[in-house]
Amino acid sequence: MSPTGLSGAVRVGFLGAGHIATYHSKSIRRAANDLNFEVVRAGVHDTDRGRAERFAAASGHNVMDTVEDVLASCDAVYICTWTSEHRPLVEAAVRAGTSVFCEKPLATTLADAVAITDLLESTSTVNQVGLVLRHSPAYLMARHLIHAEAAGRVMSVVFRDDQFIPTQGHYASTWRSDASKAGAGTLLEHSIHDVDMLHALIGPIRAVSARRSNFHGHSGIEDVVATTFAFATDDGSASPQGVLTSVWHDNLARPSLRRVEVFCERRFVSIDGDDWFGPVSWTDSDGTTSSIEGAELVAATRHLVDGDPNPDAAFLRAVHDGVPAHPDASVALEAHRVVDAMYRSARRDGANVIVGAPNVTVRTVTAEDVKPLRLDVLRRGMTNRTIDFDGDDDPTTVHLAAFDDAGGIVGVSTWMRRDCVDRPGQAAVQLRGMATARHLQGSGIGAELLAAGAEWARDNGVRVVWANARDAALDFYVRHGFDVVGEGFVEEVTSLPHHRVIRQLT
């Protein structure tokens, strides 16, 4: 349980003593003069004792042999280790009754991020996450400009984030090339900041479509991600659209840089250069152009900060006063949900994924298993309720179902060995009975089924997939590599217009 307020000094410990720990230690030193209580440097522990000793010599902390020793020495602990260690260390801190500052990202997986958040909230532990751009004068000013009445509605945002891969240079974080420790690459490790700032600047992201590449060859560590996304709207009005590009390159002469461009109906706002000090520039429809940066920007946004402008001062004050800190794990979790959706989309070559839609597992089932969803989705509102297909029980037919985390079937498809008139002589399958639960349509489940079916087809020597597709679904098939062929026709059972679609497997 967190303290309900400390009468005297706040004792601060560190778990991890690398680059980011040094950043926070220096930030605490800058903040000390603005706090009305003493900050006492307590224990520090790192798996590399030499690194802990160098950190202690520079900061005034005491090197300790174990995590438990550090937690016993402090009221608040900074968790600055590689990401895979965050969950067990947060759990240890909560058991010790210690307030927690956890570096971003919260965890390597969404499930662990949820578990961390649930634990911190259920125990009322004072906690803050290292999404420090929430305190940035540049982003605070941009948000102020974007939401001013004169700007009109937000229409679009273009966000570019580039950095040399942090396994080198002054970061020297070799663990970031190890997916077992980092979880993933530039999106999770770096651009979770960007997703959080998109939430802060504009609002929650509703849907994403992402693709990724790996140039450096570190397994599981992507270094390029390109994403398009749509923001949620409360009233069903036009949804702002956006693009995010995140790159880890090898140009050490180029510092970590972000470029943000926001297009409103009557105002254009940009952030360029430094994440903290700008400049922030804007142009209005009357031709007025303005820019602000540096000390002037800091002064102009001071009233926009809720509490201390220094994020470390804000955390320590919350610990001292026994009040909630910000941004906390619940804020970080929303960014994790979006990042998880982006990775799910990238695994399916850019399929549209609704943020928060269930993660699904696709596996083979029986014909009887797929029929209830066929009936509900494909025959809804029809007089003809036929759901039995000729070939359902053939030994070469495969039925696939997508299961959500609760074990429910939320998507189905059937793959039958059938020759394709447009590809004579080629091994082919006909895709039939494609259906996604109505409340989850558009969430990427159809793409998961297509990918699983295509993988099965390739493994069995099939090179052509074809289907008689409803005209209402043609865009879906075209987005996933199918070509529309031949003349349209009205299908007998449904009385709906159809076209034949074909996908050549490679």
N, C-alpha and C positions, 0 to 999 in steps of 0.2 A: 504494500500500500504506500502511496506517495505521502510525503509530509504535508501537513495542512498549513504549512507556513513555518519558517525558521526565524527565531528571534535574533540570531547573530549571523555569523559568517556562513557562506555557502562553500562547502568543500567539494572540489571538482577533480574527478579522476578521468583517465583516458585508457581505453582498450584499443590498441593500435597506435603506432607512433610514427607513421609515415607522412607523406606529403599533406594529406588533408587534415591530419591531426595538427600538424604544424600551422596550417592556415587558421584553424579554430583557436589554437593557443595564442597566436598573435592577435587575433580578433578580440579574444577575452582581455588581453593586456590593454588594447585600445579602449575597451569598454569600461575598464575598472574605474576610471575617473568619473564616469557618469552614474555610477551605482552608489546607493546610499548604504551599502553594506560591504563587508570585506569578502574578497574571493581568495580562498586558500587552495593552493596547489597541493593535491593529495597524491594518490598513487598512479603509476602508469605501468602497463604491461604490454609486451609485444613478443611474438614468437621469436623475433630476432632481438636478443638481449642487447647487442651492440647498438641497434637502432633506438631502443628504449633509453639506453644510457645517453646517447647524443641528444635525444629529445629532452631528457631530464636536465642535462647540463644547461640547455638553452632556456628551459621554461621554469625550472624550480620544482618540478615534480619529483617524486621518489620512485625509483625503479622497484617493482615488486615481482615476485616469482609466479604468482597465480592470479587468475581472474578474480577469485574469491577474495584475495587480499586487497585488491584494488576496490572492489565493491564495499568491503568493510571499512575502507578508509574515507569514503566520500558520501555526499548527499546527492550528487548528480554525476552521471557518467556519460562521457562521449564515446560512442561506439564507432570507431573509424577503421575497422578491419575490412578485409575483402568481404564481398556481399554474402557469400554462403554462410558466414559465421554470424550474421546479424540476428537470425531468429534464436539460436541457443543463447546468445549473449543478452538479448532482450529478456528472455525467460529467466536467466540468472539474475539480472538486475531487478526484475519485478519480485522475485523471491527474496532478494535482499532489501526490498523496500526503497530502492534508489530511483530517483528521477532519471529519465533517459533522453539523451539527444542521439538519434540514430542517423548516420549518414544515408544519403540516397544512393541507389535505390533501396527500398526497405528489404527486399529479398530477391532471390533468383527466380522465384515462381510466384504467380498470383496466389496460389493456395497458401504459401508461407506468408505473403503480405497480408492476406485476410486473417490468418492466425495471429500474427503480431498485433494487428489492429484490434482484434477482438480481445486479446489479452490485456492490452494497455487500457482499453475502454472499460472492460469489466472490473479492473482493479483500480480505476480512477488514477492511474499513474500519470503524473505530469510528464508530458513527452513532446518533443519537437523533432522534425525531420529536416535534413539539410537541403531543403528547397529554398536556398537563400535568395533567389531572384524575386521572391515575394516581397523582399524589402528593397529591391533595386529602384533608385530614383528614376532611371530611364523607363522601366516598365510601369511604374506608378504614374508617371506623366503621360505615357502613351494611353493607359487605361482611362485616365481623366479626359483626354482629348477625344478618345473613341466614343465614350458614353455621354459626351456633351450633346445637348439638344441640337446644336448647330451642325453637328456631324451627320445627322440622319442615321438610318439603320446601317449596321455593318453588313457588307456584301461579300467580302473575300479577304483572305489573308495569305501571304506568301512568306514562308519562314525557311531560312537557310542557316544551317549550323555546321561549321567545319572546324576541325581540330586535327593536329598531327596525332597519330595513334599514340595513346599515353603509355605504351610500353617503353618509350624512349624519352629523350629530352629531360627536362626538369621533373617530369612526373615519375619516370622510371618505375612504373607500376607493372612489373613483369607478370604479375598475377592476372592482369586484364587480358592476357592471351590464353588463359586457362578457363574454359567454360565451366568446369566444376567449381571454380571459385567465383567467377564473375557472373555466371548465368548466361550471358550473351554479350553482344558487342555494343556498337555505338548507340543503338536505340535505347536499350535498357540502361546502360551505364552512363550515357551522356545526355541523350535527348529526352529522357524522362523529365529533365528541367523544362524542355521546350513544350512538352505536352501540358505540364503544369501551368506554364505561362499562357498557353492558349486558353486554358480554363479561366485563368485570372483575367486575361485581357477581354475575352469574348463570352465564354460560357462553356457548358459541357459539350463534348463531342459525341455525336449520335452514331455515326457509321464511318468505317474506314476501308480503304483499299490500298494495300502496301506490297511493295516488291523490295527484295534485298539482294546484295551481292557480297562476295568474300574475295577480296584481292590479295590480302596478306597471307591467306592460307592457314590461319589458326582455326582449328575445328570448332564450329559452333559460335564463332566470333565474327559476326557480320561487320563490315566496315562501310557499307553504303546502304542506306534505306531511303526510298522515295515513297511518299504516302499522299494520297488525296483523302479528304475527309469532309464530312458535313456536320454542322453544329445542330444541336437540338433547339427547337423553338417550343414555347409553351402554348401558343395560340394557333399553331398550324400555318403561320405565315411563311413567307419565303425564307429558306434556310441559308445562312452564310456558308460558303464553301471555302476550302483551304487546301494548301499544299505544304508539305514539310519534307525537306531534303536534309539528311544527316550524313556527314562524310568524315571518316578517319583516314587521312592521307599521310604522306611522308615528308611534307614540306615544313621542316623545322624552322624555316625563316618566317613562317606565317603563324601568328598566335591564334589561340582559340577565338573565333569570331562568329557572331550571329548577325544576320541581317533580317529584319522583320518589316514587312510592308502590309499595311492594313488599308483596305479600300472601303470607305463608307459612301453613302449616297452623295454627300456634299463635302467630304473631307478625305484627304489622303494623309496618312501618318506613317512615318518610318523611324526605325531605330537602327543606327549603324555605328560600327566601331565598338566602343567599350560597353559591356553589359550593364555597368553601374552608372557611368558618367556621360553616356550618350556619344554623339548628339542625338536628340529627338527633333525631327523636323515635321512640319505639316503645311499643307496647302489647301485652302478653302475655295469654294466655287466662285467667290467674288475676286479671286486672283491673289488674295493675301497669302504670303509665304513667310513662315517663321521657323526659327531653330533655337534650341537651348541646350546647353551642355555644362559639364563641370560643376564648379561651386554654385553657379547660378541655378543649375538644375536641382542640386541638392537642397538649396534654400527654398526653391519654389514648390518642392514636393514634401517638405517636412510636415505640413498639416495633413497630408494624405496617408502618413504612416500611423497605424494604430499602435501606439506605444513606442518602444525604442527603435530607432532606425537601424541600429546594429543588431542583427539577428541573434548573436550570441548573448548580448546584453538582455534582449527580450526573453530568451530562455532562462537565463540565470535569475532574472527578476521574477519570472513566473514560479520558479522553484522556491525562491525566498518567500514569496507571498502565498504560495500554495494555491495558485490559480491555473487554469488551463493555458497552455502555450499555443503558438500558431506560427507556421503551419504544422499541424500534428499528423499523426499516422492516418487519420481518416481522410485528410486532404491528399496525402501521398497515395492512398489506396485508389482514389479515383483516377489518378494518372496511371497507376499500374493496370487498372481495368482496360484503359485505352491501349496501352502498350501491348498487353496480352492479345487484344483484338487485332492489333497490327501484325504481330507474329503469326497469329492464326491465319490471317489473310495472306501473308507472304508465303506460308507453307502451301497455300493453294493458288499460287501464282496470281495474286492480286484480287482474289474473290472478295466481293463486298461482305463485310462482317458488321453486324450490329453490336455496338459496345454493350456488354452485359448479357448478350445472348449465351445460351448454355454451351459449354465445351462438350463436344460429342465424340463418341467412339463408334466407328463403323465396323460391323461384323456380319457374317452370313447368318441367315435365319431361314425359316420355312415359309412356304407360300401362305400358310394360315396366319403367320405373324404379320405379313405386310397388308393383308386384306382390310383390316379396320381403318387404316389411314387412307388406303385407296378409296374406300367408301366415303369417308368424311370429306376428303379433298376433291377427288376426281369425279364423284357422282353427286355432289351436293346440289340440291335443288332440281335434280333431274328425275324424270319419270322412270327411265331405264336405270336400274340400280345394279346392273351386271358388273361384277368385279372379278370374276374368274376368267383368266386368259388361257387361250389354247397354248399349251406348252409350259404352263406353270409347274407341272410335275415331271417334265422331262429331266432325265439324269444330268444333262449338260446345262440346264438352267440354273442360274445363281440369283438368289434373292439377298439384297443387302438392306440393312436397317441401321439408322443412326440413333444411338442411345444417348440420352442426357445423363447427368451425374446421378440422377435419382433412379436410373434404370428404365425410364420410359422411352418408347419409340417415338421419335420426333421427325423422322424422315425415312422414306423407303424408295427402293428402285429394284427393277427386275431386269436381268441380262440374259437373253435367249440366243442360242446359236441359230442364226437365220442368215441366208445369203442376201447380199445387197445387189439389187438390179443395176445400180450405177457403178459397182465395182466388181464385175464378174471375175470369178477365179480367185478372189482374195478371201481369206478367212475373215468372217464378219460376225458381229453380234447385233441384235436389235435391243435397244433400250426401251423398256416399257414401264408403265406404272410409276413414273417419277412423281413423288408427292412429298411435300414438307408441311408439317403441322401449321395450321392457318395463322396462329399467333406468332410464328417464328419465320414466316416467309420473308425472304430478303436478308436473312441473317448469315448466310454462308453455308447452311446445312446442305443445300443442293450441290454446291461446289465440292463439299467433302464427299458426298456420295459419288459424284462424277469421277473425282480423283481416285477413289478406292476402286470403282468399277473399271476404270481405264487401266489401273495397275494390275488387276486380276486378268483383264483381257490380254495385256502384253505378256504376262507370265504364261499364258496359255496359247501363245502364238497367234493371237488375233490382231489384225492390223486395221480393221474398219469397224467403227461403231456408227449405227444409224438409228433413227427414230422417226416416227410420225408425230410431229410436234404441233401442239396447238399454236395457232398464230399469236395468241396472247403471250406465249412463252418464247417466241422466236428470239427476242433480244437476249434472253438468258443463254440460249444455246450458242448464239453467235459470239457472245462474250467469252465463252469457254471453248472456242476453237472449232465449232461446227459451221459447215457451209449449208446454205439453203439451196435445194435443187428442185427442179421440176415445177410443174404447175400445182397450184393449190387445189385442195379438195375438201369436201365436207365429210367428216368421219361419221360412220353409220350409227354407232351407239350414242355418241354425245350430241350429234347434229351440229358440231362446231367446226369452223374452218381450220384446216391443218395444212402443213407443208412437210415434206420429207427433209430431214437434216442429216448431214454426214460429217463425221470427223475421222481423219486419217491419223492413226497412231504412229508415232515414230519410235 
